[in-house]
Amino acid sequence: MLRMDGHPCPVPKRVGIVHKVSSAEASETAVYVGQFLEGKGVEVLRDEAEVARSADLVVVLGGDGTLIHAAGLLDGRPVPILGVNMGSLGFMTEVPQSGMYAAMDDVLAGRATLSERMKLRVHLHRGGSSERALDAEVLNDVVIAKGALSRMVELDTRCSGEYVTTYKADGIIVATPTGSTAYALAANGPIMYPTMRGVIIAPICPHMLTQRPLVVPDEEKIEILLVNDSEVFMTLDGQSGVKLERGDRIQVKQSYNRVLLVRNKSLDFFGILRAKLRWGER
């Protein structure tokens, strides 16, 4: 698999704009960004279906959730995404509003570089069936968690056929390195450098405190079986979900698809961590 991390961002001819629709500021900024790009002789796409089909760069105006939505629209197409954060600094939307025009100039001049992020592919098999009831991809994480009033969930977990353990917990998170700074972090998971190759398995409030988060190689195929009767839901990247039943089996493995993010050349990952997690402050 050819890695694109650190490669130059191709100069685009057709740029899609995806903005946070609930934000008036993002909607207004989308108009100005479109005018800026058209002034540079670039074709601008605003319809999401057209963006998904034809864009060779996507400018995201919003937060990390909006960027995840844009990555989903592309459905595996290796199109670079330039994330502009409309609020506080994001882990993925790392370009501030004040720097968005300079960042777009860098892309159009061929000066920008890419950060390659792995995705996970998720298959759901109902009640022991070999047929896939769901086939999806995530950039951050797959979360299997009990409902608010449900009892503890029991999840038989295996890696490439080898038994790991049966987690008795509120749930389990399977996360990418990019997702290590999302929900998995709140479950005491490790912070992974986002371009690394590996997968986090992090139990949520486990009954046994010795059941700690694991990092396994990215080629492992993770299989999780819901053992007991409990109200349980599976959530994909925090944006869509499905109810699970006893006997359902979830398979998680590395996807062949990647998400390509345009780097902010003035800010590295450790700078983002210092800003977001307030390292060094009292």
Legacy VTK file of the C-alpha trace (Angstrom):
# vtk DataFile Version 3.0
C-alpha trace
ASCII
DATASET POLYDATA
POINTS 282 float
0.000 0.000 0.000
1.574 3.289 -1.145
1.866 5.730 1.731
1.086 9.393 1.056
2.202 10.829 4.391
4.477 13.820 3.819
3.837 13.838 0.070
3.044 17.138 -1.680
-0.636 17.957 -1.955
-1.660 17.912 -5.651
-2.762 21.301 -6.986
-6.549 21.097 -7.346
-8.751 22.236 -10.214
-12.116 21.548 -8.564
-12.533 22.401 -4.880
-15.515 21.334 -2.802
-16.635 23.306 0.232
-18.276 21.486 3.160
-19.317 23.631 6.110
-21.099 23.145 9.400
-24.687 23.833 8.364
-25.845 24.770 11.870
-23.285 27.586 12.082
-24.206 30.952 10.556
-20.552 31.976 10.714
-19.447 28.876 8.813
-22.147 29.436 6.182
-21.034 33.028 5.683
-17.362 32.041 5.576
-18.169 29.420 2.916
-19.364 32.235 0.613
-16.122 34.195 1.068
-13.968 31.085 0.584
-15.848 30.292 -2.621
-15.278 33.798 -3.926
-11.578 33.619 -3.021
-11.108 30.323 -4.870
-13.073 31.446 -7.923
-10.867 34.529 -8.027
-7.911 32.157 -8.328
-9.477 30.450 -11.330
-10.590 27.355 -9.429
-13.965 25.688 -9.992
-15.932 25.616 -6.730
-18.382 22.826 -5.834
-20.979 23.423 -3.133
-23.457 20.568 -3.586
-22.373 17.638 -1.388
-23.202 15.029 -4.033
-21.037 16.878 -6.538
-18.279 17.296 -3.945
-18.320 13.556 -3.280
-18.182 12.750 -6.985
-15.867 15.334 -8.529
-13.834 17.399 -6.059
-10.053 16.971 -6.012
-9.738 19.010 -2.792
-12.288 19.569 -0.024
-12.203 22.620 2.233
-13.985 21.911 5.529
-15.304 24.817 7.590
-16.321 23.640 11.041
-14.841 21.241 13.543
-13.606 17.681 13.659
-17.173 16.382 13.361
-17.657 18.276 10.100
-14.374 16.877 8.807
-15.487 13.323 9.636
-18.706 14.018 7.722
-16.700 15.236 4.714
-14.455 12.158 4.814
-17.587 10.008 4.788
-18.892 11.832 1.723
-15.725 10.949 -0.191
-16.377 7.256 0.493
-12.743 6.223 0.206
-11.689 8.518 -2.652
-8.126 9.736 -1.893
-9.011 13.436 -1.973
-7.065 15.825 0.296
-9.077 17.647 2.964
-8.125 21.089 4.263
-9.740 21.510 7.674
-10.457 25.047 8.896
-11.656 25.225 12.478
-14.464 27.673 13.099
-14.125 27.543 16.885
-11.308 26.354 19.105
-8.425 24.441 17.561
-9.343 20.935 16.423
-7.219 17.813 16.391
-7.970 17.355 12.664
-9.253 20.797 11.629
-5.930 22.337 12.551
-5.970 25.483 10.382
-7.405 28.536 12.216
-9.679 30.997 10.417
-6.912 33.586 10.492
-4.684 31.293 8.455
-7.163 29.761 6.009
-6.393 31.986 3.001
-2.639 31.475 3.428
-3.231 27.716 3.685
-5.289 27.725 0.482
-2.590 29.775 -1.271
-0.034 27.137 -0.239
-2.217 24.371 -1.707
-2.745 26.248 -4.980
0.984 26.986 -5.250
1.955 23.349 -4.637
3.629 24.099 -1.301
1.313 22.071 0.969
1.982 18.541 2.242
-0.297 15.714 3.345
-0.880 13.771 6.546
-2.187 10.249 5.881
-4.652 8.770 8.399
-5.762 5.150 8.613
-9.409 4.103 8.760
-11.119 1.026 10.155
-13.637 -1.144 8.340
-16.539 -2.438 10.425
-18.727 -5.457 9.667
-21.778 -6.447 11.719
-23.035 -10.036 11.607
-26.398 -10.680 13.235
-26.892 -13.744 15.426
-24.087 -15.840 13.995
-24.994 -15.153 10.373
-22.202 -14.971 7.806
-24.040 -12.179 5.975
-23.068 -8.592 6.705
-25.888 -6.575 8.228
-23.621 -3.511 8.134
-20.444 -2.622 6.239
-18.982 0.779 7.142
-15.758 2.704 7.733
-14.647 4.980 10.556
-11.865 7.506 10.915
-11.958 7.833 14.721
-13.632 4.923 16.458
-16.211 2.213 16.864
-17.957 2.383 20.240
-20.004 -0.493 21.656
-21.741 0.689 24.822
-24.663 -0.152 27.064
-27.753 2.027 27.393
-28.226 4.405 30.314
-30.321 1.994 32.409
-28.789 -1.272 31.212
-26.681 -3.668 33.222
-23.045 -4.391 32.492
-22.291 -5.712 29.010
-20.207 -8.824 28.339
-18.053 -8.743 25.190
-15.999 -11.732 24.062
-12.988 -10.183 22.273
-10.527 -11.873 19.909
-7.614 -10.711 17.751
-7.097 -12.646 14.520
-8.851 -15.624 16.089
-6.881 -15.575 19.341
-8.935 -15.092 22.503
-8.094 -11.866 24.372
-10.682 -11.710 27.160
-14.369 -11.286 27.891
-14.782 -7.681 28.917
-17.403 -7.044 31.601
-17.776 -3.303 31.309
-19.969 -0.399 30.222
-18.625 -0.993 26.721
-15.552 -1.031 24.535
-13.886 1.397 22.115
-11.886 0.334 19.077
-10.000 3.380 17.833
-7.473 4.476 15.227
-4.421 6.572 16.149
-6.413 9.608 14.968
-9.223 8.545 17.316
-6.839 8.170 20.257
-7.536 11.803 21.205
-11.325 11.321 21.032
-13.511 9.080 23.254
-10.673 6.579 23.821
-8.713 9.254 25.672
-11.555 9.594 28.198
-11.387 5.803 28.688
-7.754 6.160 29.810
-6.424 5.106 26.410
-2.990 6.157 25.149
-2.312 9.081 22.842
-0.873 7.747 19.583
0.914 9.794 16.969
-1.809 10.122 14.302
0.196 8.741 11.369
1.234 5.602 13.255
-0.103 2.163 12.385
-1.960 0.469 15.224
-5.383 -0.010 16.778
-6.531 0.769 20.324
-8.887 -1.541 22.235
-10.115 0.367 25.295
-12.769 -0.939 27.715
-15.195 1.616 29.156
-15.405 1.408 32.964
-14.369 -2.273 33.167
-15.437 -4.359 36.173
-11.849 -5.618 36.490
-9.474 -2.690 36.891
-6.652 -4.862 35.544
-8.304 -4.812 32.099
-6.346 -1.924 30.637
-6.409 -0.451 27.115
-4.400 -2.355 24.518
-2.593 -1.291 21.350
-2.432 -4.014 18.711
-0.835 -4.049 15.239
-2.940 -2.642 12.419
-3.014 -5.980 10.578
-4.941 -7.630 13.419
-8.587 -8.494 12.780
-10.593 -7.727 15.905
-13.791 -9.667 16.588
-16.231 -8.782 19.347
-19.192 -10.986 20.330
-22.057 -9.698 22.488
-22.498 -12.488 25.047
-25.307 -11.356 27.331
-28.773 -9.846 27.069
-28.459 -6.112 27.572
-29.456 -2.909 25.823
-26.354 -2.207 23.748
-25.624 0.182 20.886
-22.784 0.439 18.382
-21.829 3.959 17.319
-19.605 4.797 14.349
-17.512 7.966 14.644
-20.201 9.388 16.928
-22.398 10.088 13.902
-24.485 6.966 13.282
-25.447 3.937 15.302
-27.315 0.678 15.498
-28.820 -1.384 18.329
-27.144 -4.717 19.048
-28.589 -7.983 20.328
-27.152 -11.039 22.046
-25.138 -13.146 19.602
-24.250 -10.228 17.305
-20.664 -10.262 16.100
-18.658 -7.162 15.138
-15.521 -7.451 13.036
-13.090 -4.542 12.876
-10.032 -4.434 10.644
-7.805 -1.955 8.870
-9.389 -0.373 5.809
-7.488 -0.088 2.548
-8.807 3.477 2.279
-7.023 6.434 3.827
-7.980 9.993 4.730
-5.544 12.639 3.468
-5.360 15.829 5.523
-3.560 18.984 4.415
-1.013 19.850 7.077
-0.792 23.166 8.850
2.912 23.904 8.298
3.035 26.290 11.255
1.707 23.790 13.828
2.790 20.239 14.610
0.933 17.495 16.506
2.633 18.289 19.801
1.626 21.924 19.467
-1.978 20.782 19.030
-1.697 18.616 22.155
-0.283 21.514 24.178
-3.102 23.786 23.033
-5.971 21.295 23.377
-4.854 19.508 26.555
-3.244 22.565 28.133
0.043 20.872 28.827
2.372 22.991 30.911
-0.433 25.045 32.479
-1.193 25.143 36.188
LINES 1 283
282 0 1 2 3 4 5 6 7 8 9 10 11 12 13 14 15 16 17 18 19 20 21 22 23 24 25 26 27 28 29 30 31 32 33 34 35 36 37 38 39 40 41 42 43 44 45 46 47 48 49 50 51 52 53 54 55 56 57 58 59 60 61 62 63 64 65 66 67 68 69 70 71 72 73 74 75 76 77 78 79 80 81 82 83 84 85 86 87 88 89 90 91 92 93 94 95 96 97 98 99 100 101 102 103 104 105 106 107 108 109 110 111 112 113 114 115 116 117 118 119 120 121 122 123 124 125 126 127 128 129 130 131 132 133 134 135 136 137 138 139 140 141 142 143 144 145 146 147 148 149 150 151 152 153 154 155 156 157 158 159 160 161 162 163 164 165 166 167 168 169 170 171 172 173 174 175 176 177 178 179 180 181 182 183 184 185 186 187 188 189 190 191 192 193 194 195 196 197 198 199 200 201 202 203 204 205 206 207 208 209 210 211 212 213 214 215 216 217 218 219 220 221 222 223 224 225 226 227 228 229 230 231 232 233 234 235 236 237 238 239 240 241 242 243 244 245 246 247 248 249 250 251 252 253 254 255 256 257 258 259 260 261 262 263 264 265 266 267 268 269 270 271 272 273 274 275 276 277 278 279 280 281
